[in-house]
């Protein structure tokens, strides 16, 4: 910031940093979930991910063969 000495940190800068970091959300911890297609337990980052990597790849291949690319 121009006009501020290197060692001097103003209260405005601290307030800006606190505001910024209050907006940042922490990452969700991964949880073990059961795949809806094959029943295998796998690590999932969020509740919307309910298929394991193997089943997700199979679904992607099937969508390409059907002409529906997501």
N, C-alpha and C positions, 0 to 999 in steps of 0.2 A: 504494500500500500504506500503510495507516495506521501512523503512528509512524516513518516513514522520511523523512528530509529529502529535498528535491527533488534535490540533487546527489549524494546518497549512494546507491550501488547495492550491495546486499549480494551476497555470494557465492551465497546461496541463490537469488536472482533470476536470476543468471547461469546457474546450474546448471539451473534450470527452463527457461530459454530454450534452452540447448543441447540439453536432452532433447527439447523440443518440435520444434526444427528437425531433430533427428536422425530424427524420425518422418515428416517431410514428404518425399515422393518428388519428384524432379525430373520435369518433363514429358518425355515421349518426343519426340525430334526427329522431324519429319515426313520420310518417305522416299518416293521415287518407286516406285510399284508398278504392275503391269499389271492392268487390270480383267479379271476372269475371264469376263465376258460378252462384251465387245466388243474387248478387247485394247488399249485406249487406256491410255497411261501417265498417272498422276495422283498427287497428293500424298496420302499416307495417314498418319493420326496413329498407328494401331496395326495390328498384324498381323491383327486380326479384320475390318478394313475392306478388303474385296477387290473392291468394285464402285464404279465412278465415280459421280458425282452424277447423271448422266443415267440410267444403268442403275438406280440405286437408286430414282429417281422413277418409272421405268417399272414396277419391281417393286411399288412401293407402290400405283400405280394399278391394276395387275392384281389385287393382293390385295383392294382395295376392291370391284372388279367381281365377284370370286369370293365376296365375303362374309366374307373372312378378314381382319379388321383387326388388325394387330399392335400 
